[in-house]
Amino acid sequence: MLSARNQFTGKIKAVKLGAVMAEVIIKVAPKIEVVSLISRTSVENMKLKKGDKVTAIIKSTEVMVSKE
């Protein structure tokens, strides 16, 4: 059990591997995606791939985006 309240279940739309980091795109609703940057090692250890059912767990003190 986790204390994080912001949990979104979905399917992996894409995994983009870099040398050290990986971008995991999770489709959580028809028009909503969550993008996570995690280590490549974590992707490989978890054997994450397109189509896998996963849960995005968001535990953060702040998320900031600005555009003017």
N, C-alpha and C positions, 0 to 999 in steps of 0.2 A: 504494500500500500504506500502511496506517495502523498505528501502533503500539498503538492502543487495542484492548484485548482484549474489552471488553464491547460487542459489536455484536449487534443484534437486528434481523433482517429481518422485515418485515411489510407490511401494507397500511394505508393511511390510512383511518381510520374517519370522521373529521370534521376540518374546518378551521374554526376560529372566529376571524374577523377582528375586531380592535379598531382603534382609531385609529392606534396605533403598533406594538402587539404582536399576535401571533397565537398561538393554541393549536392545536397539531397533535396529534391523538390517533391513535396507531398500534397496531393490533391485531397482537401478535406471537405469540400462542397463543390457543387457544379461550377461555380465561378470563383472559388477561393483556394489559393495555394499557400502553403507555408514552406519557406526555404530555410534550410539549416546548413550551416557550414561546420563540418566536423572533420576530425582527422581521417586521413585515408586508411590508417591502421584500424580505426574503429569500424569503418565501412567494411573492410576486409574481414575483421574478426566477427562482425555480426552477419556477414554474408548478405548485405543489403543489395537488392536488385529491383528493377522495374517490376511493378505489379505486387510487391510485398505489401501486406497489410501491417501498418505501423501506427504508433501513437506519437505525435509531437507533444512534448511536455515543455511548456514555456514557464520558466522561473527566472524572472528578471526584475530588478528594481526600476528600470526604465527602458523604454524604447523610444528613440527620437528619430523623426524624419521631417525634413523641412524642404520646401521648394517655393520659390517666389517668382 
